[in-house]
Amino acid sequence: MKLKKFAKTLPGILFALFPLTGFGINNFHSYGGIYHYGTPYGLYYVENLPKHRLSEKEKEELLYMREEEKLARDVYLTLYRKWRLPIFRNIARSEQRHMDMVGVLIKKYGLKNPVIDRVGVFTNKHIRELYNKLVAEGEKSLIDALKVGALIEELDITDLKKAMANTDNRDIRIVYANLMKGSRNHLRAFVRLLRRFGYDYIPKYLPKEGFEKIVSTPIERGFIRNP
């Protein structure tokens, strides 16, 4: 199938194959599945765990992860506008929820929120440059866009693992564990879609064995309370 024809037919194929894409369900479980007086239970749960003194490293990584989750959201929103693929719109919604989870911790610990809520605008210079690079790559073709999605989720998982190793605060570890779970689910979705259309994805950040373990296993559900 030629790429031009592929580009015209893929959105309809995707909508037929993945009308819900599973991410509405994933977000429901990420938040604990219920609400507490209008607040998603997962956010309420994290907000009401005991506070502990943060190291400078913990503060730095919380601020960075807040913008890295925005990076994912903004790239997917931009690629959705370009390609109109439901997977980008749906995962962008999930990334907003990831931003919300980190945002709860930033507010809880009285940190200055680094987010400027405009698509493509970032406080962190490295993230701003990465956004421009990823969007440029993803706008080349539909397949490149899906590969960019997989790359972002790999990067998220890698950075979250490093951040999680640098904290023993239960509330922070719970947030990072749930974000990693979401990123593993997103990675599965992008890679399986690429493979369905005859394209492979070679991991850039994750070791091959760890990558294959993620993409060969089912979607994870439920709110992680004991990471």
Secondary structure, 3 states (H helix, E strand, C coil): CCHHHHHHHHHHHHHHHCCCCCHHHHHHHHCCCCEECCEEHHHHHHHCCCCCCCCHHHHHHHHHHHHHHHHHHHHHHHHHHHHCCHHHHHHHHHHHHHHHHHHHHHHHCCCCCCCCCCCCCCCCHHHHHHHHHHHHHHCCCHHHHHHHHHHHHHHHHHHHHHHHHCCCCHHHHHHHHHHHHHHHHHHHHHHHHHHHCCCCCCCCCCCHHHHHHHHCCCCCCCCCCCC
